[in-house]
Amino acid sequence: MKLETNRFCILSFALVFLYHCQIQTGGSESEESKLTDQTKIQEKKTTTSPGTNEIICPIPISQGKIYGTSISKFDQTVILSELKTLLSDLCERKFYHLINLIHPTKGLYVDAKGYWTIDEVKNDLIDPNGYFQVYYFDSKKLDKKKGSPGNLTVRDVFIAAKQVIVDFYVSSSEEVELKFRFEENPKLERYLINPSFIKTEGNWYLLRMF
């Protein structure tokens, strides 16, 4: 009788223990599932236009026509990738990658400013009232600068363009000029200058800013 009682106690204890473990494991899996879902939601977040649900970032861009034959498919892909990076930064209102795309000694040609050294570009990027901040990102500061309302920043132009097509004008295997085409809003093209890239020691650098 004692033996049967002991067996019953042991069996009851084992069942309670297994049930407790199952509850803990189920709870853990539930929490992990929630965290995974939250992560996925965060990854899917995009920038939208204030007051609307229109997605504006990233700026849609695709390769257009190639004029010239002295550039490889690989180099085309590299240049387009660098341009997409810059437009992504533009859309997010911060040129995180610009410095890395400028040749350390050749600098960057900036419209109305001429050639800037890489240090001059760095200093301007951190200036809240600098050229890039005013002309590329902040329409209010641009209106104040020009003394009239309704001016378009470079970012405004690309957002309004909706779909961006990039044509390649190949001067040589180491020098390429790009032209933006806005099929939905072609009148906006006049606000931009054509960016250019040069290849040095196997790397492509931005030589002229758009």
C-alpha positions as CSV (number, residue, x, y, z in Angstrom):
1,M,0.0,0.0,0.0
2,K,2.8,2.4,0.9
3,L,4.5,1.6,-2.4
4,E,1.4,2.5,-4.4
5,T,1.0,5.7,-2.4
6,N,4.6,6.7,-3.1
7,R,4.2,5.9,-6.8
8,F,1.0,8.1,-6.9
9,C,2.8,11.0,-5.2
10,I,5.8,10.7,-7.6
11,L,3.5,10.6,-10.6
12,S,1.5,13.6,-9.4
13,F,4.7,15.6,-8.7
14,A,6.0,14.8,-12.2
15,L,2.7,16.0,-13.8
16,V,2.7,19.2,-11.9
17,F,6.4,19.9,-12.8
18,L,5.8,19.2,-16.5
19,Y,2.7,21.5,-16.6
20,H,4.6,24.3,-14.9
21,C,7.5,24.0,-17.4
22,Q,5.0,24.1,-20.3
23,I,3.5,27.3,-19.0
24,Q,6.9,29.0,-18.7
25,T,7.9,27.8,-22.2
26,G,4.7,28.9,-23.8
27,G,5.0,32.3,-22.1
28,S,8.6,32.7,-23.3
29,E,7.6,31.8,-26.9
30,S,4.7,34.3,-26.7
31,E,7.0,37.1,-25.6
32,E,9.5,36.2,-28.3
33,S,6.7,36.3,-30.9
34,K,5.7,39.7,-29.7
35,L,9.2,41.1,-29.9
36,T,9.6,39.6,-33.4
37,D,6.4,41.3,-34.5
38,Q,7.4,44.6,-33.1
39,T,10.8,44.4,-34.9
40,K,9.1,43.7,-38.2
41,I,6.8,46.7,-37.7
42,Q,9.8,48.9,-36.9
43,E,11.6,47.7,-40.1
44,K,8.6,48.5,-42.2
45,K,8.3,52.1,-41.1
46,T,8.9,54.6,-43.8
47,T,8.9,58.4,-44.0
48,T,5.5,59.9,-45.0
49,S,4.5,63.3,-46.1
50,P,3.1,65.4,-43.1
51,G,-0.7,65.3,-43.0
52,T,-1.0,62.5,-45.5
53,N,-0.3,58.8,-45.9
54,E,1.8,59.3,-49.1
55,I,5.1,57.5,-48.8
56,I,8.0,59.8,-49.9
57,C,11.1,57.9,-48.8
58,P,12.9,56.3,-50.3
59,I,12.8,58.4,-53.5
60,P,12.0,56.1,-56.4
61,I,14.9,56.0,-58.9
62,S,15.7,53.9,-62.0
63,Q,18.3,53.9,-64.6
64,G,17.5,55.4,-68.0
65,K,19.5,55.7,-71.2
66,I,23.2,55.2,-71.6
67,Y,25.0,57.6,-74.0
68,G,28.4,56.2,-74.7
69,T,30.0,52.8,-74.7
70,S,33.1,53.1,-72.5
71,I,31.5,52.2,-69.2
72,S,30.9,48.7,-67.9
73,K,27.7,47.4,-66.5
74,F,29.4,47.0,-63.2
75,D,30.5,50.7,-63.1
76,Q,26.9,51.7,-64.0
77,T,25.6,49.7,-61.1
78,V,28.2,51.2,-58.7
79,I,27.3,54.8,-59.7
80,L,23.6,54.2,-59.5
81,S,24.0,52.7,-56.1
82,E,26.0,55.7,-54.8
83,L,23.4,58.0,-56.2
84,K,20.6,56.1,-54.5
85,T,22.5,56.4,-51.3
86,L,22.7,60.2,-51.7
87,L,19.0,60.5,-52.5
88,S,18.2,58.3,-49.5
89,D,20.2,60.7,-47.3
90,L,18.5,63.7,-49.0
91,C,15.1,62.2,-48.3
92,E,16.0,61.7,-44.6
93,R,17.3,65.3,-44.4
94,K,20.9,64.4,-43.5
95,F,23.9,63.6,-45.8
96,Y,25.4,60.8,-43.8
97,H,27.4,59.3,-46.7
98,L,28.4,62.4,-48.7
99,I,31.9,62.8,-47.2
100,N,32.8,59.2,-48.1
101,L,31.8,59.8,-51.7
102,I,34.1,62.8,-52.1
103,H,37.7,62.4,-53.3
104,P,40.0,63.5,-50.5
105,T,42.0,65.9,-52.7
106,K,39.7,66.8,-55.6
107,G,36.9,68.0,-53.4
108,L,33.4,68.7,-54.6
109,Y,31.9,71.3,-57.0
110,V,28.8,72.9,-55.3
111,D,26.5,75.1,-57.4
112,A,27.1,78.8,-56.6
113,K,30.0,78.0,-54.3
114,G,32.5,76.6,-56.7
115,Y,34.9,73.8,-55.6
116,W,35.0,73.0,-51.9
117,T,37.6,71.0,-50.2
118,I,36.4,68.0,-48.2
119,D,37.0,70.0,-45.0
120,E,34.8,72.8,-46.3
121,V,32.0,70.3,-47.1
122,K,32.3,68.8,-43.6
123,N,32.1,72.2,-41.9
124,D,29.0,73.2,-44.0
125,L,27.2,70.0,-43.2
126,I,27.3,70.6,-39.5
127,D,26.3,74.3,-39.8
128,P,22.5,74.6,-39.1
129,N,22.5,77.7,-41.5
130,G,24.9,76.3,-44.0
131,Y,24.4,75.9,-47.7
132,F,23.3,72.3,-47.7
133,Q,20.9,72.8,-44.8
134,V,19.2,75.9,-46.4
135,Y,19.2,74.9,-50.1
136,Y,18.7,71.2,-49.8
137,F,16.5,70.7,-46.7
138,D,14.9,73.7,-45.1
139,S,12.3,75.5,-47.2
140,K,11.6,78.1,-44.4
141,K,15.2,79.1,-44.2
142,L,15.4,79.2,-48.0
143,D,12.4,81.5,-48.2
144,K,14.0,83.8,-45.6
145,K,17.3,83.7,-47.6
146,K,15.6,84.7,-50.8
147,G,13.2,87.1,-49.2
148,S,10.1,85.5,-50.8
149,P,7.8,82.5,-50.0
150,G,7.3,79.3,-52.0
151,N,10.9,78.4,-52.9
152,L,11.7,74.8,-53.5
153,T,14.6,73.0,-51.8
154,V,16.4,70.3,-53.7
155,R,14.6,67.8,-51.5
156,D,11.2,69.4,-52.4
157,V,12.1,69.0,-56.1
158,F,12.8,65.3,-55.8
159,I,9.7,64.6,-53.7
160,A,7.5,66.5,-56.1
161,A,9.1,64.6,-59.0
162,K,7.8,61.3,-57.7
163,Q,9.6,59.0,-60.1
164,V,13.3,59.8,-61.0
165,I,15.0,58.5,-64.1
166,V,18.8,58.9,-64.5
167,D,20.5,59.0,-67.9
168,F,24.2,58.4,-68.2
169,Y,26.4,60.6,-70.4
170,V,29.7,58.8,-70.6
171,S,32.8,60.9,-71.4
172,S,35.2,58.1,-70.7
173,S,35.6,55.0,-68.6
174,E,36.5,57.3,-65.7
175,E,34.2,60.2,-66.1
176,V,30.4,60.2,-66.2
177,E,27.7,62.9,-66.1
178,L,24.2,62.1,-65.0
179,K,21.0,63.8,-66.0
180,F,17.7,63.5,-64.0
181,R,14.5,63.1,-65.9
182,F,11.1,63.6,-64.2
183,E,8.5,62.2,-66.5
184,E,5.6,63.1,-64.3
185,N,6.8,66.6,-63.6
186,P,9.5,67.5,-66.3
187,K,9.3,71.3,-65.4
188,L,11.1,70.5,-62.2
189,E,14.3,69.4,-64.0
190,R,15.4,73.0,-64.4
191,Y,16.0,73.3,-60.6
192,L,18.9,70.9,-60.7
193,I,22.3,70.7,-62.2
194,N,23.8,67.5,-63.6
195,P,25.9,65.6,-61.1
196,S,29.2,64.0,-62.3
197,F,31.3,61.2,-61.1
198,I,35.0,60.4,-61.6
199,K,36.8,57.1,-61.2
200,T,40.1,57.2,-59.3
201,E,42.1,54.1,-58.3
202,G,39.2,51.9,-59.0
203,N,36.7,53.9,-56.9
204,W,33.9,56.2,-58.1
205,Y,33.6,59.6,-56.5
206,L,31.1,62.4,-56.7
207,L,32.8,65.4,-58.3
208,R,29.8,67.7,-58.9
209,M,26.8,67.9,-56.6
210,F,23.2,67.9,-58.0
